Structures are given as C-alpha cells and as structure tokens.
C-alpha cells in the first residue's frame, strides 16, 4: 500500500482486451487474470513477464481461483 492507506500500482502487463469486474488471483509468485479477449493469462509477479495464456472460448467476467496448482 502506498502512503496514506492508498494502493499503489506495482506494475502492468498487456492483455488483448479489458479486464472488468474481476480481481486477479495470486499464487506462488504468479498473477492469474482473465480478460474479455477470451483468454486467461499468467504473469510473473517480479518481472511482469507473461508465462502463458489460454483460450477460454468466451470472455472472462469473474475472478480466477487457484487451488492445488490448478487454475
């Protein structure tokens, strides 16, 4: 968090479209986020480098979840 109790941006990474109404999932140094471009993305927290993306067949309108190494 930034000063005064405000959140501060730590970095950014591109997706093929907007991200709305969802929060990223974070596990083991990786950020997972869904996009309206019909893909789920995985990014390294430290560098912001994209690890992979996967087609979902439709836009993602909710937050991903990670459990036991499965997204």
N, C-alpha and C positions, 0 to 999 in steps of 0.2 A: 504494500500500500504506500501511496505517496504521502507527503506531509499533510496534516490536517484531516487524516482519515479518508482521503480520496484515493481511488485506484489509479495506478499509473500504467501506461502501456509499456510492455516489456519487449515487444517486437510484433512483426506482422509477417504474413505469408500469403501468397495468392491462391485463390480458388477460381474456378471457372464461372462463378456467379455469386450472388449474395448469400449471406447466412442470416436467417431471421428466426426469431422465436426459439432459439436453442442455445445451450451452453456447451462448450467443449468438454470432453472427458479427458482426464489426465491420469496416466498410469505408467510407472517405470520409465520416466523421462520422455514420454511421448504424449503429444496432444492429438486427440481424435476429434474431428469436426465434420459435420455433414453440410452439404451445400444444395442450393436449388439447381445446380447443374447436373443432378442425378449421380453424384459421387460422394463417397466417404473418403476423407483424407487423413493421413497420419504424418505428423511433423515432429522432428526432434526439438525438445524444449530449448536446449542450449544454443543451437545454431539456427533454428527455424527451417532447416533443410527438410524438404519433402522426402519421406521414406517410401510412401506408396499412396496410390489412390485406387478405389474400387468402384466400378459401376454398380448402381443400385436398382436401376430400372424406373426410378422416379425421384422427384425432389425430396430432400430430407427436411422434415418440418419439426423434428423433435431432437432432443439431445441423445447422443450415443451413450452406451454403457459398456464398461469393461469388467469382466469377471473371469478369473482363472485363465488369463491370457487370451480370451475371446472377446471380440468387439461385437 
